[in-house]
């Protein structure tokens, strides 16, 4: 069961957040091959951007910071 949990800086409209959730859901269906009913997408709004803007995985990011 794919779970996609995204943090994004505040300031987006509800329509933008909804579009992001739909795009992530569609990407999981295509990429992972999971059934639509089994995919959960969570988008959290945070005070500021705080993650990398690259395609670095969490493991790769942690390996560099240690």
C-alpha positions as CSV (number, residue, x, y, z in Angstrom):
1,X,0.0,0.0,0.0
2,X,1.8,3.1,-1.2
3,X,1.8,6.1,1.2
4,X,3.0,9.4,-0.2
5,X,3.6,12.0,2.5
6,X,4.7,15.4,1.2
7,X,5.6,18.6,3.0
8,X,5.2,21.8,1.0
9,X,5.6,25.5,2.0
10,X,2.5,27.4,2.9
11,X,0.9,29.7,0.4
12,X,-0.7,27.4,-2.1
13,X,-4.4,27.6,-2.9
14,X,-6.7,24.7,-2.2
15,X,-6.9,24.1,-6.0
16,X,-3.1,23.9,-6.2
17,X,-2.9,21.4,-3.3
18,X,-5.7,19.3,-4.8
19,X,-3.9,19.3,-8.2
20,X,-0.7,18.1,-6.4
21,X,-2.5,15.3,-4.6
22,X,-4.1,14.1,-7.9
23,X,-0.7,14.3,-9.7
24,X,1.0,12.3,-7.0
25,X,-1.8,9.7,-6.9
26,X,-1.6,9.3,-10.7
27,X,2.2,9.0,-10.5
28,X,2.0,6.2,-7.9
29,X,-0.6,4.3,-10.0
30,X,1.7,4.5,-13.0
31,X,5.1,4.0,-11.4
32,X,4.4,1.5,-8.6
33,X,1.5,-0.2,-10.4
34,X,-0.7,-0.1,-7.3
35,X,-4.5,-0.1,-7.4
36,X,-6.0,3.3,-7.0
37,X,-7.9,2.4,-3.8
38,X,-4.6,1.3,-2.1
39,X,-2.8,4.6,-2.6
40,X,-2.8,7.3,0.2
41,X,-1.5,10.8,-0.5
42,X,-0.9,13.3,2.3
43,X,0.1,16.8,1.7
44,X,1.2,18.9,4.7
45,X,1.7,22.6,4.6
46,X,4.7,23.8,6.7
47,X,6.0,27.3,7.5
48,X,8.9,27.2,5.1
49,X,10.7,25.0,2.6
50,X,13.1,22.7,4.4
51,X,14.0,19.9,2.1
52,X,16.4,19.4,-0.8
53,X,15.3,20.5,-4.2
54,X,17.1,17.6,-5.9
55,X,16.2,13.9,-6.5
56,X,18.5,12.8,-3.6
57,X,17.0,10.0,-1.5
58,X,16.8,10.3,2.3
59,X,19.6,7.7,2.6
60,X,21.8,9.6,0.3
61,X,21.1,12.8,2.0
62,X,21.9,11.3,5.4
63,X,25.1,9.7,4.2
64,X,26.4,13.1,3.1
65,X,25.5,14.9,6.4
66,X,27.2,12.4,8.6
